[in-house]
Amino acid sequence: MVELTFDTVGVAVPVRGDGLRPGVRSDTGDRNRFRLPNGGFLGVGVGEMAWIEASIPNRVRGENTSGVSIDEVRAEVANMVDEASKFIQPAEPREIVTESGVSRVVSADDPRVVRLDLVRDFRLQDPSRLTGLLDGLAKVPRDGRVKVRRFADGRTGRAETLRVGPASWAATLYDKHVESRGFAARGSLRAEFRLRSRQLSSVGAQSRHGAIVALSDLLPERCEATRLEWFEKAKFGAWVGGQLTIWDALRMTELSDREKIFFVGWLQARNDSVITSISTKTDRRYRRILASLPDIGGVGDEIKMRLNYELGCEEVA
């Protein structure tokens, strides 16, 4: 069974008036925004509701190399609401009706879900395939209204990233090894689906697997159906083809760009039986690197691959 995991979660609780307790002052410079003691933020001032949001793994473990379970989400949301209650005045339970007509009674004990980041982590058997996979998925035909960006994210150590979606939602596939600054293993690829209340409670969501409006709607089968639906909507499981290059194979080594250039020259000379006058030490080092690249014999070959959602790794045809 595929593990169900989460990252950032945002909820909203009913409050009285502007929501703040008398005399409360913000330390962020924004009178409507407050830092929570154990991570995350609290926002007030809109529609007599207080918005509470945080990366749950960061609150639980201090890092988000992997997601957290649904039980951890429930427990930590309760902790977040408790921390926020030192700043706000929760109101009595209130009935809300979504744009799609779904009715729920929400409260501090069962807050409204306003953001839900569902994640699916993959571990590539061959880390050198990461670039070709993202490049291929970026070219998969999609609805013309859906924006597709393929880039190196400067905010995350230039992790290779593919982002699909408009401003209202986002499906992101990125190099978790680089983004986590090495905490995640090489070849770790994270699919992350950032969904807002509109997507979670749409007419389509309600008819297909049930809406997620309140925290009590966070049921395992409903969340899993939602995650799989958006994985397929983003077309992250599409088959893609490409050509494996020597640079793909070297991408996951510790060689500098200058050393990679010398290595490729050495490899070409070796394949052409050209005698080179390099030191025995360098030759031994290059041979060790060559031995660590099991797919080097496939360089130049056309490959077809996809992300296998069930197995959590790449599948090669």
C-alpha positions in Angstrom: 0.0 0.0 0.0 1.3 3.5 -0.9 2.2 5.5 2.1 0.0 8.6 2.6 2.1 11.7 3.7 1.6 15.4 4.1 3.8 18.6 4.4 2.2 22.0 4.9 -1.3 22.3 6.3 -3.4 25.4 6.8 -6.6 25.7 8.8 -9.0 28.4 9.7 -10.9 28.8 13.0 -13.8 31.1 13.8 -12.9 34.1 16.0 -14.7 37.1 17.6 -14.4 40.4 15.8 -10.9 41.0 14.5 -9.9 37.9 16.4 -7.2 39.3 18.7 -7.1 39.2 22.4 -6.8 42.6 24.0 -3.3 44.0 24.2 -1.8 41.4 21.8 1.0 42.8 19.6 2.7 41.2 16.7 6.5 40.8 16.5 6.6 40.5 12.7 5.9 44.1 11.9 2.5 43.1 10.5 -0.3 43.7 13.1 -2.3 40.9 11.5 0.4 38.2 11.4 2.1 36.3 14.2 4.7 33.6 14.5 3.8 30.5 16.3 6.3 29.4 19.0 7.0 26.0 17.4 6.9 27.0 13.8 4.3 28.4 11.4 2.2 31.5 11.5 -1.2 32.9 12.5 -3.1 35.4 10.4 -6.2 37.4 11.4 -8.3 40.2 10.0 -10.4 38.5 7.3 -14.0 37.4 7.7 -13.9 36.7 11.4 -11.6 33.7 10.8 -8.0 33.1 11.9 -5.7 31.4 9.5 -3.1 29.0 11.0 -0.5 27.4 8.8 2.8 25.5 9.1 5.0 22.8 7.6 4.0 19.9 9.9 7.2 17.9 9.4 9.3 21.0 10.4 7.2 21.4 13.5 7.4 17.7 14.4 11.0 16.9 13.5 12.7 20.2 12.6 13.1 19.1 9.0 10.9 17.9 6.1 13.0 15.3 4.3 9.9 13.1 4.4 6.3 13.8 5.0 4.2 13.0 8.1 1.2 10.8 8.6 -2.5 11.8 8.9 -2.4 11.1 12.6 0.6 13.4 13.0 -1.3 16.1 11.0 -4.3 15.9 13.3 -2.2 16.0 16.5 -0.1 18.9 15.3 -3.0 21.0 14.0 -4.5 20.7 17.6 -1.1 21.9 18.9 -1.1 24.8 16.4 -4.6 25.9 17.4 -3.7 25.7 21.1 -0.6 28.0 20.4 -2.7 30.4 18.4 -5.3 30.6 21.1 -2.8 32.6 23.2 -3.2 35.4 20.6 -6.8 35.0 19.4 -10.3 34.6 20.9 -11.9 31.5 19.3 -15.6 31.9 18.7 -18.4 29.4 19.0 -18.8 26.7 16.2 -20.0 28.2 13.0 -21.7 26.8 9.9 -20.0 27.6 6.6 -21.1 26.8 3.0 -18.4 26.5 0.3 -18.7 27.9 -3.2 -19.7 24.4 -4.3 -22.5 24.2 -1.8 -20.9 21.9 0.8 -22.0 22.7 4.3 -19.9 22.1 7.5 -19.9 23.3 11.1 -16.3 24.3 11.9 -14.7 25.2 15.2 -11.4 25.4 17.1 -11.7 21.6 17.6 -12.7 20.9 14.0 -11.2 23.8 11.9 -11.7 24.4 8.2 -8.9 23.1 5.9 -7.7 26.0 3.8 -4.5 24.5 2.5 -3.3 20.9 2.1 0.0 19.9 0.7 -0.1 16.2 -0.2 3.3 14.6 -1.0 4.5 11.5 -2.8 8.2 10.7 -2.4 10.1 8.7 -5.1 13.6 7.2 -4.9 15.1 6.8 -8.4 17.1 3.6 -8.8 19.4 5.5 -11.1 19.8 9.1 -9.9 21.3 10.1 -13.3 17.8 9.8 -14.8 16.4 12.7 -12.8 17.2 15.4 -15.3 15.9 13.5 -18.3 12.7 12.6 -16.5 12.0 16.2 -15.5 12.9 17.5 -19.0 10.6 14.9 -20.6 7.6 15.6 -18.2 8.0 19.3 -18.9 7.2 18.6 -22.6 4.1 16.4 -22.0 1.0 17.9 -23.7 -1.3 19.5 -21.2 -4.3 21.9 -21.2 -3.1 25.2 -22.7 -4.4 27.0 -19.6 -2.1 25.1 -17.3 1.3 26.8 -16.9 4.4 24.6 -16.9 7.8 25.8 -15.6 11.0 23.9 -15.7 13.8 25.6 -13.7 16.5 25.4 -11.1 14.9 26.9 -7.9 17.3 29.5 -6.5 15.4 29.4 -3.2 16.3 25.8 -2.6 19.9 25.5 -3.6 19.0 25.5 -7.3 17.2 22.1 -7.0 15.9 21.0 -10.4 12.2 21.6 -10.4 9.1 21.1 -12.6 6.0 23.1 -11.6 2.6 22.6 -13.2 -0.5 24.7 -12.5 -2.0 28.2 -12.3 -1.9 30.5 -9.3 -4.8 28.8 -7.5 -3.0 25.4 -7.2 0.4 23.9 -7.9 1.9 20.4 -8.5 5.6 20.4 -8.1 8.2 17.7 -8.8 11.7 18.5 -7.6 15.1 17.1 -6.5 14.7 16.6 -2.8 18.4 15.7 -2.3 19.5 19.2 -3.4 16.5 21.0 -1.8 17.3 19.3 1.6 21.0 20.1 1.3 21.9 16.5 1.2 19.7 15.1 4.0 17.6 13.2 1.5 19.5 10.5 -0.5 20.6 11.1 -4.1 17.8 10.4 -6.5 15.2 11.5 -4.1 12.4 13.1 -6.1 9.3 14.7 -4.4 5.9 15.2 -6.0 4.1 17.9 -4.0 0.5 19.0 -4.5 -0.5 22.3 -3.0 -4.2 22.5 -2.9 -6.5 25.2 -1.5 -10.1 25.0 -0.2 -11.5 25.6 -3.7 -9.9 22.4 -5.1 -10.5 20.4 -2.0 -14.3 21.1 -1.9 -15.1 21.5 -5.6 -18.2 19.9 -7.1 -15.9 17.4 -8.9 -14.1 16.5 -5.7 -17.4 16.0 -3.9 -18.7 13.6 -6.5 -15.6 11.6 -7.1 -14.3 11.0 -3.6 -15.8 13.4 -1.1 -15.0 17.0 -0.3 -12.3 18.0 2.3 -13.7 21.0 4.1 -13.1 20.4 7.8 -10.3 18.6 9.6 -12.7 15.7 10.3 -12.9 15.2 6.5 -9.2 14.3 6.5 -9.9 10.6 5.9 -7.1 8.3 4.6 -9.1 7.0 1.6 -10.3 10.5 0.7 -6.8 12.0 0.9 -5.2 9.2 -1.1 -7.8 9.5 -3.8 -7.2 13.3 -3.9 -3.4 12.8 -4.2 -3.6 10.2 -6.9 -6.1 12.4 -8.9 -3.7 15.4 -8.8 -0.7 13.2 -9.7 -2.6 12.1 -12.8 -3.9 15.7 -13.5 -0.3 17.0 -13.4 0.7 14.0 -15.7 3.7 13.2 -13.5 3.2 9.5 -14.4 3.4 10.0 -18.1 5.9 7.9 -20.2 8.7 10.1 -21.5 11.6 9.4 -23.8 15.1 10.8 -24.0 18.7 10.2 -24.7 21.1 9.4 -21.8 24.2 11.5 -22.1 27.6 11.2 -20.3 26.7 14.5 -18.6 23.6 12.9 -17.1 25.7 10.1 -15.8 28.2 12.5 -14.3 25.6 14.8 -12.8 25.4 12.9 -9.5 29.2 12.6 -9.0 31.2 14.9 -6.8 33.4 16.0 -9.7 33.6 19.7 -10.4 32.6 21.0 -13.8 36.3 21.3 -14.7 37.0 17.7 -13.6 34.0 16.4 -15.6 35.5 17.9 -18.7 38.8 16.2 -18.1 37.1 12.9 -17.3 35.1 13.0 -20.6 38.3 13.7 -22.5 40.0 10.8 -20.7 37.0 8.5 -21.4 37.0 9.4 -25.1 40.7 8.8 -25.4 40.3 5.5 -23.7 37.5 4.4 -26.0 39.6 5.5 -29.0 42.7 3.6 -27.7 44.7 6.9 -27.5 47.6 6.8 -25.1 47.5 9.8 -22.7 50.2 11.0 -20.4 48.2 11.4 -17.2 49.5 10.4 -13.8 48.8 6.9 -12.5 46.9 8.4 -9.5 44.5 10.3 -11.8 44.1 7.3 -14.1 43.1 5.1 -11.1 40.7 7.8 -9.9 39.0 8.0 -13.2 38.7 4.2 -13.4 37.0 4.2 -10.0 34.6 6.9 -11.2 33.9 4.9 -14.3 33.2 1.8 -12.3 30.7 3.7 -10.2 28.6 4.6 -13.2 26.7 1.3 -14.0 24.7 2.9 -16.9 27.8 4.3 -18.7 27.4 1.6 -21.4 23.9 3.0 -22.2 25.1 6.5 -23.0 23.6 7.6 -26.3 20.8 5.1 -26.1 17.1 6.2 -26.3 15.3 5.3 -23.1 11.6 5.4 -22.2 10.7 5.9 -18.5 8.0 7.1 -16.1 7.4 7.5 -12.4 5.6 4.5 -11.0 3.2 5.8 -8.4 2.7 2.5 -6.7 6.4 1.4 -6.5 7.8 4.9 -5.7 10.6 4.7 -8.3 11.2 5.0 -12.0 10.0 2.4 -14.4 12.0 1.9 -17.6 10.7 0.3 -20.8 
